Structure formats: C-alpha cells, structure tokens
Amino acid sequence: MSIVDLLIVGAGPVGMYASILAKMRGIKVLVWEKTATFGGQLNLYPQKDIYDIAGVKQIKALDLAKNLYQQTLDYQVEVSFNRNIVNFLEVVEDEHNYYKVIGVNLSDNQEEVILAKCLLLTTGEGIYDPITLDIANLSRKHVLYKVENPYVLENKDVVVLGGGDSAVDIANMLAPLARVTLVHRRVDFRAKEENVQKFILNHGQIYKPFNLKDVVEVEDKLYITL
C-alpha cells in the first residue's frame, strides 16, 4: 500500500498541470487515469486549434496534451494508466488523517490501495464518447466523430452538427479547406461569439434552429433532412 501527499484522479489537462505544480512544491503526488493514455477530451479532437491558453496564441489539442505530459515526465510525476477508483473513505493511520482509495488496475483486474493526504478529482466528463447519430444503416464512411486529418475533407461539402466550442472551432478549422455548413438545434450558440462571427466572415453557412431528421446515403454522398 502506497502513501502519497496527493492523489490526482484524471490525466487530462487540469490533472497533469496540477501534478506539475505539486511537484514544483515538493509534494509527493500520484496521478491515476482510467484510460490507457493522457490528454482527456483533447484526444477527442486532436487537430482542433485551441486559443484560450494563457501566453499561447494557438496550439493543436494533441500538441497541448503531449506538451503537458512531457512536463509531467520532466518533473518525474508518477502517472498510472488503466486505474479505476472503486471506493474511497476517510481513515486515521498513525494519528494522521488520510483518504483510503481503493482502485482496480484494469489491465489485470488487481486491486490497488492508496493512502492519500489529499484527493483531487479532475475527471471532467469522465470516460467520454462522442454522441453518435441514431440513424439505421448509416455507415461510418462519410460520418466523422473527430477530425484527425482535416485535409481529407479538402474541397468537399461538409456539414458540422453542434453549437458548442468544439463544433464551431472545427467549422472554422475546415472553412479554408472545404464548403462548410454549421447546423445547430438552438437559436443561441454556446460557443464563443467571436468564433461564431469568424465562421460567418469565412463565408460559412449556418442553419439554426434545426434538428437533424434523417440522413440518406446514396453512393458517395449524404443527403440530409432538417
């Protein structure tokens, strides 16, 4: 059973940055991540440009994740992947208060127990999957749930569904390459207004408020009904 000053749950951007700050202050820290890799939701949109990191004008999501993880290695942060918390409770050990964290190593299903003076949960959305289209017989050939290489869409007609930052940022990323239409089910966008206006200035087309009703796949094209 290991004893640490701080156990951080989640190796996304917040968890990794917190672990680096902890090491800078001489805190014995351990990071548990449920998945097999670092980065959290940055991995969902690896080629998305991020603009709201202090002191960084623009950076790809994947590059930000890699940079943060490299910093954890530089500061010798111990990061354990495939770790899932089963339970935790407060205990007293040698007259000190601890969190007794019971977890499981998903690689071999072995139980692990950690005593931590402090527990920091940076799980965000937790284990995530993109919301898929509930349409029968629709193949994945022309439907993307993340854009790993934007140039595969060059000179194509692209419809982006959503009104949050991810959807609008991806629409802006593709606008110089493709003919992009943004479809949002609400009147107001959750995305930053500046980025919505940027998409409009890039001659992007917006349909709102519209819900996707159906998608028909014919040969090499999708026909969308709103």
N, C-alpha and C positions, 0 to 999 in steps of 0.2 A: 504494500500500500504506500503510494507516494504522498508526500506532503508538500504543498506549494502555497505561496502567499496569495496567488491569484490564478483562478481557472477561468479562462475565457471560452465561451461556447459560441463557435461560429468563426470561420476563417474568411469572411467577406472583408470588404474594405475597412469597416469600422473595427472589426475584431483584430485584423492584422495591425492597423495603426495603433490601437490601444495596447497591443502586446509590445510594440516597438517603444512606445512611451514608458511602459512599465519597466522594460529592460534598461532604458536610459536612467531610471531612478533606482536601479539596483534591486528591483522586485523580482522574486522568483516566480516566473509565470509559465503556464502551460496552456496551449490552445487545443481545444477539441473541435473537430469538424466532421459533420455527419457524412458528407460526400467524400469522394476519392480525390478531390482537388481543391485548390484555393480559389478565391475570387467571388464566390457567391453569385449574385444576379448579374455581375459583369460578364459572366460566361454565357448568359442568355443572348446578349447582343455584343459579341466580341469586337465587331468592326464599327460600333457606334462611337461617334465623337462625343467627348464629354468636355463641357466648357465651364463647369462650376467648381473646379478645384482651385483653391487659393494659390496664386502665383504660377499657375499653369494655364496658358491661354487655350490650349486644345490638346487632347490626348485620346487615343483609342482606348476603349474599355479593356481590351485584352492587355494592352501595354501597361495600363494603370495597375491591373491585377498582378502582372509579372513584376513590376517595379516594387510594389508593396511586399510581395512575397520574397523578393531578393533582399529587401531591407530586413525582413524577419530572419533570414539566413545570416546576414551580416551581423546582426545583434544576437545571434545564436538562440533565437526563440525556439522552443520545442513545440512543434506542431504535429499533432496526431490525427490522421485522417481515418475515416470509416468508424468514428466513435459516436455512439448514440447514448444520451442520458436516459436511464430508466427511472431513476428517482433520486431525490436528494433531501437531506434533513439536517437540522442543526444538532451538533453533538459537542460534548466537552471532552477534550483529550489533554491530559497533563495540565489541567486547570486553564486551558485555552479554548476559546470558542471556535469551532470550525463548521464548515459545511461538509458533510459526508456525502460525496457524489458517487452514485452507483451507475455505472455505464456498461455498455457492451461493445466489444470490438466486432464490427460487422464482418470483418474478414474471416474470423474463425469462431464467432459467437462466444468468445470467452468473456467472462465478467471482469470488469476492472473497477477498482475503488480508489478515489482520490479524496484526500483531506485538503480543503482549501480555506484559507482565512477569509477570502472574499470571492464571490462568484459574480461574473459579468456575463450577461446574456446578450449576445449581439447576433441573434439568429435572423433578424429581419423578417422576411416572408417564409423563412424556413426552407424545406425542400420544395422546390418550385418546378412547375411545368407550365409551358405556355398554354393558354386556352385554345383548344383545337376547334375547328369548325365541325359542327354536328350535322353533317350532310352525307347521306348514304352514297356509297360508290364513288366518292371523290378521292382520286389518287393524290399522292404527295408530289407528283411530278411538277406541277405548276404552283403548289402552295408551299410557302416557306414560313417557318415559325421563328427563324433567326437568319440573319444575313451575314454569312461568314466571308463571302467574296462579292462585293457589290457589282463588280464588273461582269458577272454572269447575267445581269439584268440590263446591260447596256443596250440602248436603242429599243427597249421593249416597252409595252404598255403595262404599267404596274399599278395595282390598287393596294393601298395600305389601310388596314382597318384599325381604328382606335383614335383616341383624342388625348392620350397622356403624353408625357415627355418622350417615352420610347418611340411611340408611333410617329410623332412629329419630327423627332430627331432623325429617324430613319428616312422619313419622307424627304427631309432636307438633304440628307446624305445622297439619296438617289436622284434628286431633282436635276443635277447637272448631267446625269448619265442617261436618264430614261424619261418617259412621259408618265408622270405620277399623278394619281388621283387619291385624295385622302377622304375616307368615309368615316364619319363619326356619328354615333347614335344620339348624342346630346347636342343642344344648342351651344353650350359653353364648353370650351376646352379646359382640361386640367393641365395641359402643357403650358409652358411659359409663353405669354402673349408675344414677346419679342420673336420667339421661334416660329409661332404661327404666322406672324407678319412676314418673316423671312421666307417662309414657304410660298406665300402669296406673291411676293416680289420675284420669286424664282419661277413664276408662271405656273405654279401648281394649282390643280383644280380641287375644290372642296365641295363635298356633299354632306349637309347636316340639316336637321337631324334625321338620319336614315339608318334603319336596321337592315342587315343583310338577310334577305329572304331565301334566296336559293342561288346555287352555282351549278351551271351545266357545263360539262366538259365535252367538247367536240374536237376531236383530233388534237391539234396543237394549241387550242385556245380555250379560255374560260369565258363563259357568258354569265354575267352577274345580274341578279334581280334584287332591287332595293325596295 
